[in-house]
Amino acid sequence: MFLGLPEYKRSSSFLSDDSSPKDYVKPIPPPVLVYHESARSIVFRDHLRRATSAASIQTHSKESTKIDKIEVSNYQPKVTPLPSLQLTAKDEFSPLLDEIELSELTVAERDVVAMLQSQDACVKTVKNNEWTNFLHRFWKPHRQRNQRYSNIHDDIPPHDDYMYNSFVTSTSLLPCKGLKMRAFGSLREYTVGVVFALPKSYDNETEAEAIKKTKTWGWPAGYSAKTEFNIDGRGCLINGREEALINLKVMRENNDDYIMKDDYHILGRKVKGGLKTVPYNELFLRVGGIGRIVNCKDFITKEEHADKKGTGRTLKKGVGLPVALFVRSATYGHLISLLRTRARSSNILRNEVMKDIPLLLITPQIGVRVLTKKMEQELLKIAARDLNPFQNLSIAHKTTLENTSEQQMQQKIEELLDLDTDNMRQMLTPEERGRIAGGFGATDESTIALLMEAKRKDSVTDSGVTSHNDQSNLQDIVNDGLAAAVRSSDYHTARQLLILYSIVATQSDEIDNLQEPDANGKNGLGRINKSGDVSRSFHTETGNFSDSIVKKEGSGELQKHQIMPPPPPLDTDRLRSATNSDGLLAVLGAAQVLRAMKDGGAEKRVYECVSAIDEWIEHGQNSIAFRLSSWRDQLAAQADLKIAMAHDSSFMAFISNKAITNRKLFARKLKDAVTTTNFQSLTFLKAICEIVSKMHNPCLRLELLQFILGLDNRFSVAHLARSVELAGSCLSIRVASIAGIEESS
């Protein structure tokens, strides 16, 4: 019962004559997955066995009629999720907690660790939903706060050797090694942060003079400066904030006291015995301007940038791009967020700038730890094998099939991982990389490279003889990826894998003959991408696939390609029985549609359906008793088989000729599809799409389409439409891609 109240049993006077207290409260029945055995069994219900018990069904005449309960042997009793893996997002990656030798770190990692140890670096945590604005700020200046007066804190656009916009933002100066002090914000809302390096020397002035001149303000630990509310239009502090200012020297001394002394002052009060964790301080710092500096050199151009000469980091023009990314928890959820943020930063700030940027763990308890390349490889290995995959929780609710926000979808695309990195290739098998792509998301280019590599291995034996086996490594990789997508309930990664698999696997010598990709992933991949269709595989909706093909049919550009068959079939039966997600059912249903087209099952079952409907129409036209019997059987099937339809079969449709008319029309469309359709091309899907679009309240017709395509009873008209459209998108994008290859060749 709700609200923890004791269960209240109603007396027998409240119950009807044909019910009992035991039957009054019933658990929700488990979902039933039915796969029909033949078209005749659907039309005539002659495979059904009548049970001894009966179910009461109310008819339109308000009379209670006893209809036998139907039992079908060919069904699975319930949806069974895939078995859970060993680790979840809340488990900790323990190797990261151990301290390692400096000799195991790269130059950039040692540089950052040294700066945090000497308090020459600041940290900033960024809110999960503000990363887009933060990263784009390095490219696009914000407007001045006050157009009438210049402000020393206004953005400085890129100029001369300063490639990036510089702006002021709030940061924190942590004590030595990041110990004792917490950073701003909660771990949940501010998961990932950045590290900025401070200038180590100043051009002909002291640090205190540079701070005063540039108004690089600082406040002690525990003080709430709220600079967004306490700076006037001329860039001056108000509401007493100026009286509380301290410089970097005092800030460092306070930090040393927090670590070295038992008693220290916070906001003028002496804290005896100290605090376990000290609140953050605040430094209003100008960042950006120059690029990423490593060991006094620009990371891209390798030009020397000396702080002493004024060509490096300065408080006046900016301290440059972030020198590291960090999280404050060693859980797998936060570490995967760290990898996604790195990918996102690389997309916005350029891959070259963010390449090999140090990844850190900073906590008040243990200080700084570095996620080295070796540890990252181990992390990815665990993520591919033992970690239950998951989406970015901050955007997952905005990237579903029914509710997709453009901004959140763009973020999801920017966070896609690259499967072509050294860490991925050296440590992960192709199957494991496929699981990463399906469970966590990977870029189109790297996923295509993975699938093409598997295709070459399937096509060429050690002796160089081409062979085409039924079971291929390519199919195994895609199946593993789809299973990971089901575990993470990610419709978009599943859709991406299916479309890219269709492009790579479906046939053809055009893709087989592509050159091996070079070290940068060009050549072969670039030729596929020229069509402009592969890059759409992740983030576009399925739409009406027939429209894009019909527009080009008249030109003859794609006509010769429309007879190309579907890709080798994928076995997704187990995956379909593991999820009730509308989006995943659409993707897995599309895979089954392509499978039915490829193995000839759809063609065989279409002929079977036409024959069974014709036979029913012949009997129905001659006997109203036969039609009433069919209505009773149909109603019983709907009640017991949980067929995904909006309404029960109409009694009046069977009394009148409406049921006969609907089935005649359906049979005629199937016959037309039989006579004019190539069952392994887009024309078959277009015929099915047209039939589905004309359905309003189908019952028998819906079951027959489920039977033709090999789908279960959960696939409603909407599910069928999505699956057929996605299957068509797989073929149409693939056709357009092949056309693009030929054109570029």
C-alpha angles and dihedrals in degrees: 000000000000124000092019093283118155114264112267117213116205119225120251091257089072093054128084121245095255097050136066136205088257092057096043097081111041128175118243106269116244116254113270119218112204126187111188119229101211142358091243091055089056097046099041101022088222094144093061122106119215113231124215093240119075134210123219115233123183114227130205089263089062091240121131111240125189112231121181117247113249123226124190123193097204101074142092112236098225147356107275116200119221113268112272119251124235101260136048135195090267095058118100128243095228100191089068092061093063120089116240135199119270089234089070092059129089122243091260092048093049089048093054094044090051092050092050090048093052093040093244094129135065130209131216127191115211124209112247094241094044100060093097093058092041096053095041089052088075088064106032122049119222120234119265116269092229119027092197098056131042115234127205088220096056118117117272110217121222113284140159108338092350103094097177137059113256122215140162122254139164117267137164130236106218124206121257111315090358093283129154099005127090122217126236121286137015122298091241099053098030101040102152131034141180134237122222123194120228124222112270094205138013134225107260095323140083125255092251091053092049091049093051094044095050095037092237093171126201134189130193127255114290095020115125105215097172091194092183088069103030106057118087127217092273094053097257126135119249139184095046097301093125093058091059096052122126130181129237093264093058091042091055092047090052090049091052090051091054090058104033103036133061093210123042142151126261117183091345095308123110113233109206113211090010131243128286090229125017119217117248125271123216134235119184098215136177110231134181124034102111123041130253111313120204120181091346093306133101107256093223107033096028088222116150116254111187119191090206092060094045093246095104132052115341135174089226101054102020141281094249136243123331114288095202145006122225145184129202099221133054094217118127090240092060094041092053087049087053091054091046091050090051090052090048093049090050091053094051103033096035128268093252093058096049097040112130092356109171117260115209143186113213121183132160090237104052102013120214125003125174124224095218125198090259092052091047090054090051090047092052091047091054091044091054096045113026109013121094102234120237141182127239099281093207092065104021093097090054097049102058128120093258098036118036121161116203093222095049091044090053089052091051090053093048091052095056112127124236113239092192097070119116091248091057098043097043099047108026130069118226090257091053091049088051089055090050089052093050099038103037105014132254135204120270093240096052092043091052089049090052093049094045090051090053091047092054091051090051094048101044124054125202090267092052095250115138115238133177112208126188092231113049138181088236092060091047091054093049092046090051090049093049090049089053090049089053090051091052092038089231113159095181098055091046090051091047093052093049094050095046091046089053091052095048101035103040105095140276154112092232092074094035091057096050114120120256109269115254127233090283094050093250131126105051097028093046091057091055092047093053090081089065092224103098092060088059094059096094108042111025124093119243093246120169103323094191093063094064092048096045091054090060099038093087092056092055090229096126104018095096091053098051093085091062109122127240120266122274108291122268119214104229100154094111093045093051090054090052100061143045094190111132092216096049092045088055092053096042090043089053089052089052091048090054089047092052089051093048100047095043094245094122093054093049093048093048090059090046092052094049091052094048094047092049090052092049092048091052091053094041095053091056102043132040088188089060091052092050090049089051090051091052091050092046092050092049091049091051091051098047104030095047092225111193101246132128099228140024120251111282116244092209092052089064095041089053125041096262094103090050092048093050093048093046090054091046092049091048092053091049090050090050090050090050094052099041104030133094100212093212099053143065092272092072092052091047090054092050091045091054092050093049093048091058095051118106110163104358123171113160092024091055091051091050092052089049088052094047093051096039096244130141131244095271092074105099124188089273092050091048092050092051093047094047092046092050091048087052091049090054091054097039094049089047092050091050090047092054089048089052091050092053091047093051091046 
